[in-house]
Amino acid sequence: MEVRPNDQLSFTVPNEQIIEWRRQMHAHPELSFKEVNTSQWVEDLLQGMGIETSRPTPTSVLGVLKGTGQGPAKNIGLRADMDALPVQEETGEEFSSTVDGVMHACGHDTHTAMQLGAAKVLSENTDLFGGTVTFVFQHAEELNPGGAQEMVRAGAMEGLDGIFALHVMNAPVGTVQVRPGPATSLAGGGWITIKGQGSHGSMPQNSIDPVLVAAQVVVGLNTIVSRSVDPSHFMVINPGMIQAGQAPNVIPDSATIGVSVRTRTAEDTDLAFRRIEELTNGICAAYGASVEYEWVDAYDIVYNDAALAAQALESAKKVAGDDNAWEGEISSGSEDFSAFANEVPGCFIILGGGDAEQGFPFQIHHPKFNVREDCLAIGTALEVQLILDLLGPDTAE
């Protein structure tokens, strides 16, 4: 079944161009804070559309487009993230990543392509709206402390009256989900470094084995949610990596555990980190090891502004149809879009890129994650429709 925007819209989406942009970007991914070529490519395209650009940070881009028609004198932002993940691609697509060990496994290639599509449509139809559209092409969403915080500090949110972001997810293609209030979870975590005493592998009695201690800590961390947290609350504590040693016959001096923490309240966040440290300190003391913690700044919960969420749902129904747009659930994932939404009213929107029944069973961050590309026209159309609904001549001040 083909998925496309409502034929009654007042504009045409350049679908083939958006797909071409997506594939170009997908084949040439760049990691967080290293989006040098990507940001230059985006800036060149925006300038070719007659859109004024600036660089808040070395690898982010702002594009500013002023309407020439009637409408509110507001400034509405659209945000797309541009960075890729350190993942080896396994999709088998002809446009697969050409960079070993780097992949757009979170859909940021689609976000950028859709927003470029919206920029193209709006730049060719400035008479349909008043006010200003600010296209925010953000770097480093995937790596704490995150590019959004950097852009906020650089003044990228100054003068904006609101900002929207789309994110493709594993859901029926072309569907749209948006909810008022909390839309994502808080993401925190960091590194636990356990310091022991190294030795030859054949003389363990002379060591304090940090690998053994780390193994006990990992097991212990996985009991916190089941034994310290109210079952009605949401919390994830994921020790997702251990780094230690370089040879099997050597007991190293130290071992590092990488931990991800997801919560939805400040109280549960405090509880999670308190229990992580209490449990780890106790285990290390029992084995005679010491421990150091390096916690990173958390990605806050994204709170969707109620008025913007209502407008997003209304616009989505115009684009995708009443049956394909609804109020979604709170995501267990996290987003540094929260840094923008903490500065100005924000709204984070989920766009379906395909699900298991449609042949797309793999979630974001998986090496086989992919989308059905006809969802891109829906995303671009939604971004354009949002601007027309908020800045068009029929908009009530």
PAGUBA-350324 format. One record per residue (C-alpha): residue in one letter; x negated, y, z negated. Coordinates in steps of 0.25 Angstrom, whole numbers, plus 5000, padded with zeros to 4 digits. Each point is the difference from the previous one (the first is absolute). Layout:
<pts>
AXYZ;...
</pts>
This chain:
<pts>
M500050005000;E499550145004;V499950104989;R500150155004;P500550134995;N501450055002;D500250045014;Q500850124996;L498850074994;S499650145005;F498649965004;T499249895007;V498949914993;P498849975008;N500049864996;E498949955009;Q499050114996;I500349974985;I499749855003;E498750045007;W499550094989;R500349894990;R499249905007;Q498950095003;M499950034985;H500249864996;A498849955009;H499150114993;P500250004985;E499250084990;L499949984985;S500450104989;F499350135000;K499349965013;E501150035010;V499050095008;N500449965014;T501549984997;S500250134994;Q499350075012;W500949925009;V501250044993;E499650155000;D499750005015;L501449945003;L500650104991;Q499350125006;G500349945014;M501550024996;G499850144996;I500049984985;E499150084991;T499149914992;S499150014988;R499149914992;P500350004985;T498949894998;P499049945010;T500949895004;S501450054998;V500850095010;L501250104998;G500850045012;V500950125000;L501250025009;K500950125000;G501449995005;T500550105010;G501549984998;Q501050034989;G499949934986;P499550024986;A498750064998;K499549884992;N498749925002;I500249855000;G498949905000;L499849865007;R498949914995;A499349885006;D498849934995;M498849965009;D499149914993;A499849855001;L499749884991;P498749924998;V500849885006;Q499649905012;E501150005010;E500749875004;T501250055008;G499449965013;E500550125007;E499350055013;F499950144992;S499449934988;S498950084992;T498750015007;V499350034986;D499649884993;G500649984986;V500950135002;M501550005003;H501350085000;A500649904991;C500950104993;G500750065012;H499350145000;D499849995015;T501549995001;H500250124991;T499050095007;A500649965014;M501450034996;Q499650134994;L499250045013;G501349965007;A500850094991;A499050115003;K500149995015;V501550005000;L500150124990;S498950085008;E500849985012;N501350044994;T499750124991;D501350075004;L500849904992;F499550044986;G499550124992;G499050004989;T498749925000;V499649855001;T498749964993;F499449875005;V499249944989;F499049895005;Q499449954987;H498749934998;A499749894990;E501349954995;E499449864997;L498950044991;N500150074986;P499950114997;G500850025013;G500050105011;A501350064996;Q499450064987;E498850055008;M501050075010;V500850064988;R498750064994;A499750065014;G501350075000;A500749915011;M501450014992;E500050154999;G501250065006;L500749875003;D501549994996;G500049855001;I499349885006;F500449865005;A499249885003;L500449875008;H499449864996;V500249885009;M500349874992;N500449865001;A501550025003;P501049995011;V499450085012;G500550145001;T500850004987;V499750124990;Q500050004985;V500050124991;R500450024985;P500050124991;G499250004988;P498849904997;A499649935013;T498749944997;S499249944989;L498850074993;A498749945004;G498850004991;G498849914996;G498550005002;W498849914996;I499749924988;T498549974999;I499649894990;K498550004996;G499449884995;Q498649945000;G499449935013;S499349875000;H499649895009;G501249915003;S499349884994;M499950074986;P501450064997;Q499649994985;N499250135003;S501150085006;I501250074997;D500749965013;P500850125005;V500749915011;L500649914990;V500450124992;A500650065012;A500849875003;Q500650014986;V500450145002;V500749985013;V500849894994;G500350094988;L500450125009;N501049915007;T500849984986;I500250144997;V501350025009;S500649874995;R499750024985;S499950154998;V501050065009;D501550014999;P500549905010;S501050115006;H498850095003;F499250005013;M498549984998;V498949945008;I498549984995;N499249935011;P498549974998;G499849995015;M498549995001;I498849954992;Q498550045004;A498949924993;G498749945004;Q499249975012;A499649854998;P500749884994;N498849964992;V499950144993;I500850054989;P500150155003;D500050124990;S501450055003;A501349985007;T501050105005;I501549985001;G500950095009;V501450024994;S501250065006;V501250044991;R501450045005;T501050064990;R501350095001;T499950074987;A498950084992;E500349914988;D499749875008;T498850065006;D499450034986;L500449864995;A499349945012;F498750064998;R500049994985;R500349855001;I498949985011;E498950074991;E500549934988;L500049865006;T498750025008;N499350064987;G500449884992;I499549905010;C498750075002;A499750014985;A500349854999;Y498949975010;G499050104996;A500250085013;S500250155001;V501050075009;E500150145008;Y501350055007;E500150095012;W501450045002;V500450085012;D501150115001;A501349935002;Y500950035012;D501350054994;I501449955002;V500650075012;Y501350074996;N500950035012;D500750134999;A501549975000;A500450115010;L498949965010;A500349854998;A501550035003;Q499650075013;A499149895004;L501149904999;E500950095008;S499050025011;A499649855000;K501549975003;K500050095011;V498849945006;A500149854997;G501549984997;D500849994987;D499849864999;N498550015001;A499750114989;W500249984985;E499550034986;G498849904997;E499449954988;I498850054992;S498849955007;S498949924992;G499050065008;S499450144998;E499650125008;D499250124998;F501150085007;S500450024986;A498950114999;F500750085011;A501449974994;N499550054986;E499750145007;V501250025008;P501349925002;G499749875007;C500749885006;F499449875004;I500749915010;I499949865004;L500149965014;G500249855004;G498949955009;G500549855001;D500349894990;A499849855000;E501349975008;Q499550095011;G498649935000;F499350104991;P499849934987;F498750064995;Q500050114990;I499150135001;H498649984996;H500049865006;P499049975012;K501249965009;F500950124996;N500650065013;V501350075004;R501049995011;E499750135008;D501450045003;C500150044985;L499150125004;A501050075008;I501050004988;G498950064991;T499650115009;A501550035003;L500350014985;E498850094997;V500550095012;Q501549994995;L499650044986;I499350135005;L501250035008;D501049984989;L499250084990;L499550115009;G501050005011;P501150115003;D501149934993;T499349984987;A500650074988;E499050084992;
</pts>
